[in-house]
Amino acid sequence: MKKLKQLEEPEIGLITEPMDSNTEEFKKFQAIILNKVKEQSKEKRLEIELMALKIKMEDYLKDESETVKTAGDFLKSFLLLLNITQKRFAEYTGIEPTFLSKIVNGERVINSEYALIISKIFSTEPLLWLEIQAKNELKIVEKKLGTLNKYSLQSLMQVSK
């Protein structure tokens, strides 16, 4: 009887835990995946690229750097990837092309209704689009307010006495 080859456990951090996309380990993993992608059909490659874009959106929410990417930036990435013009997308989704242009350029935000529509099209969660906007809005407000260190429950309780 032929003995089955035993599977090796993956290294800690490799597939078993979330990875930081800025590490060498992630870049090596990404290179392996990219080589596999090249072997896939055009449709499968597109599916993988769409999934990668969704992951970038989720990663952005976890990113604590000062980098700002608007929901419009991600929408623009989807459209470029799919080779869909803004005009065609605006007409399809029922908004004015100038309004879509303002969303893509970060001058306008995506409302809840539009988040539902584009989420249906791109198989994403509507909250993902809205959370990206909320994160950016909080960054802007925090910069305007300056330090928030003066606010704490402890100082509030002292003031109340």
C-alpha positions in Angstrom: 0.0 0.0 0.0 1.3 3.4 -1.0 1.9 5.8 1.9 0.2 9.2 1.6 2.4 12.3 1.6 1.9 14.2 4.9 0.9 17.9 4.4 3.1 20.4 6.1 1.6 23.1 8.2 2.0 26.6 6.8 4.3 29.0 8.6 2.7 31.2 11.2 1.5 34.3 9.4 1.3 32.6 6.0 -2.4 32.3 5.1 -3.3 31.4 8.7 -3.2 35.0 10.1 -3.8 38.4 8.5 -0.7 39.7 6.7 0.6 43.2 6.6 0.7 44.0 2.9 3.9 46.1 3.3 6.1 43.2 4.4 8.6 41.1 2.4 6.6 38.0 3.3 3.5 39.5 1.7 5.4 40.5 -1.4 6.7 36.9 -1.8 3.2 35.5 -1.3 1.9 38.1 -3.9 4.5 37.0 -6.4 3.4 33.4 -6.1 -0.2 34.4 -6.6 0.7 36.6 -9.6 2.4 33.7 -11.3 -0.7 31.5 -10.7 -2.9 34.3 -12.1 -0.9 34.4 -15.3 -1.9 30.8 -15.9 -5.6 31.6 -15.6 -8.2 32.5 -18.3 -8.9 36.2 -19.0 -12.3 35.9 -17.1 -10.6 34.3 -14.1 -7.9 36.9 -14.1 -10.5 39.6 -14.1 -12.3 37.9 -11.2 -9.1 37.8 -9.2 -8.3 41.4 -9.9 -11.8 42.4 -8.8 -11.3 40.4 -5.6 -7.9 42.1 -5.1 -9.5 45.5 -5.4 -12.1 44.6 -2.8 -9.3 43.5 -0.4 -7.5 46.8 -1.0 -10.6 48.6 0.1 -10.8 46.6 3.2 -7.1 47.1 3.9 -7.5 50.8 3.5 -10.0 50.8 6.4 -7.3 49.2 8.6 -4.5 51.4 7.4 -3.5 53.9 10.0 -1.2 56.0 7.8 -2.1 59.5 6.6 -2.8 58.2 3.1 -6.3 59.3 2.0 -8.2 57.3 -0.7 -11.7 58.3 -1.4 -14.5 56.0 -2.2 -14.4 57.7 -5.6 -10.8 56.6 -6.0 -11.9 53.0 -5.6 -14.9 53.4 -7.9 -12.5 54.8 -10.5 -10.3 51.8 -10.1 -13.2 49.4 -10.7 -14.2 51.3 -13.8 -10.7 51.4 -15.2 -10.2 47.7 -14.5 -13.4 46.8 -16.3 -12.8 49.3 -19.1 -16.1 51.1 -18.4 -16.4 54.8 -19.1 -17.7 57.1 -16.4 -20.4 58.3 -18.8 -21.6 54.8 -19.5 -21.6 53.9 -15.8 -23.4 57.1 -14.9 -26.1 56.4 -17.4 -26.4 52.8 -16.4 -26.8 53.7 -12.7 -29.1 56.7 -13.3 -27.0 59.6 -12.2 -25.7 62.6 -14.1 -22.2 62.1 -15.6 -21.0 65.4 -13.9 -22.1 64.1 -10.5 -20.3 60.8 -11.0 -17.2 62.8 -12.1 -17.4 64.7 -8.8 -17.6 61.4 -6.9 -14.6 60.0 -8.7 -12.6 63.2 -8.1 -13.4 63.2 -4.4 -15.6 66.3 -4.6 -18.8 64.5 -3.6 -19.6 61.5 -1.5 -21.5 58.4 -2.3 -24.9 58.4 -0.6 -26.5 55.2 0.9 -28.7 54.6 -2.2 -25.7 54.8 -4.5 -23.7 52.6 -2.2 -26.4 50.0 -2.5 -26.4 50.2 -6.3 -22.6 50.0 -6.8 -22.3 47.3 -4.2 -24.8 45.2 -6.2 -22.8 45.8 -9.4 -19.3 45.1 -7.9 -20.4 42.4 -5.3 -19.2 44.5 -2.4 -20.8 45.4 0.9 -22.5 48.8 0.8 -21.1 49.7 4.2 -17.6 49.3 2.8 -18.1 52.4 0.6 -19.7 54.3 3.4 -17.0 53.3 5.9 -14.2 54.6 3.6 -16.0 57.9 3.4 -16.6 58.0 7.2 -12.9 57.2 7.8 -11.8 60.1 5.6 -14.3 62.5 7.1 -13.1 61.7 10.6 -9.5 62.3 9.5 -10.5 65.7 8.2 -12.4 66.7 11.3 -9.7 65.5 13.6 -7.1 67.6 11.7 -9.4 70.7 12.1 -10.0 70.0 15.8 -6.3 69.4 16.5 -5.6 67.5 19.6 -8.4 65.5 21.3 -6.2 64.6 24.3 -8.1 67.1 26.5 -11.2 64.9 26.2 -11.4 61.9 28.6 -13.9 60.3 30.9 -11.6 61.0 33.8 -11.4 64.8 33.1 -15.2 64.9 32.6 -15.7 63.3 36.0 -13.4 65.8 37.6 -15.3 68.7 36.0 -18.6 67.3 37.2 -17.5 67.3 40.9 
